[in-house]
Amino acid sequence: MPTTEELGNRLAEDVLKAVAETGDDGLVNEINKIVEAASSALQEAYMAAVRAQRAEAKARAHLNARLKQTRAAHAAARPTAPKVG
């Protein structure tokens, strides 16, 4: 049987996918209220997972942007070899 944290993580993942698909950020709070009414432990795990997954996505986006910027700067700084022939 999955733990409360595993259930919260799965639910958060599914809800955040639905938010991305629908554009309805209010869905996170709707589901939060439903879960909170039934299980405070699951509600805490769910919201912690939502915050963690959003933070991770934001951090990855920043990392990818910085890497893209650095790689572009390195590519621009490389001298190009003259074409022979």
C-alpha positions in Angstrom: 0.0 0.0 0.0 1.4 3.4 -0.9 2.4 5.8 1.8 0.7 9.1 2.4 3.6 10.9 0.8 3.5 8.7 -2.3 -0.2 9.4 -2.7 0.3 13.1 -2.2 3.1 13.1 -4.8 1.0 11.2 -7.3 -2.0 13.4 -6.8 0.1 16.6 -7.1 1.8 15.3 -10.3 -1.6 14.6 -11.9 -3.2 17.9 -10.7 -0.2 19.9 -12.0 -0.5 18.1 -15.4 -4.2 19.0 -15.5 -3.3 22.6 -14.6 -0.8 22.7 -17.5 -3.4 21.3 -19.9 -6.4 23.4 -18.8 -4.6 26.6 -17.6 -6.8 26.5 -14.5 -4.5 27.1 -11.5 -7.5 27.1 -9.2 -7.7 23.3 -9.6 -4.9 23.0 -7.1 -7.0 24.7 -4.4 -10.2 22.8 -5.4 -8.4 19.5 -5.0 -6.8 20.7 -1.8 -10.2 21.5 -0.2 -11.5 18.0 -1.2 -8.5 16.2 0.3 -8.4 18.4 3.4 -12.0 17.5 4.2 -11.1 13.8 4.2 -7.5 13.6 5.4 -5.3 16.3 6.9 -2.2 14.1 6.5 -2.8 13.6 2.8 -3.6 17.3 2.4 -0.2 18.2 3.9 1.6 15.7 1.7 -0.3 16.9 -1.4 0.5 20.6 -0.8 4.1 19.9 0.0 4.4 18.0 -3.2 2.7 20.7 -5.2 5.2 23.3 -3.8 8.2 21.0 -4.3 7.3 20.2 -7.9 6.6 23.8 -8.8 9.9 24.9 -7.2 11.8 22.1 -9.0 10.2 23.1 -12.3 11.1 26.8 -11.8 14.7 25.9 -10.8 15.1 23.6 -13.8 13.8 26.4 -16.2 16.4 28.8 -14.7 19.2 26.2 -15.0 18.3 25.5 -18.6 18.2 29.2 -19.4 21.6 29.8 -17.9 23.1 26.8 -19.7 21.7 28.0 -23.0 23.1 31.5 -22.4 26.5 30.1 -21.5 26.6 27.7 -24.4 25.6 30.5 -26.8 28.3 32.8 -25.4 30.9 30.0 -25.8 29.8 29.3 -29.3 30.0 33.0 -30.3 33.6 33.2 -28.8 34.9 30.3 -30.8 36.9 31.3 -33.9 35.5 29.9 -37.1 38.0 28.1 -39.4 38.3 29.6 -42.8 36.8 27.5 -45.6 39.4 25.9 -47.9 38.6 24.9 -51.4 
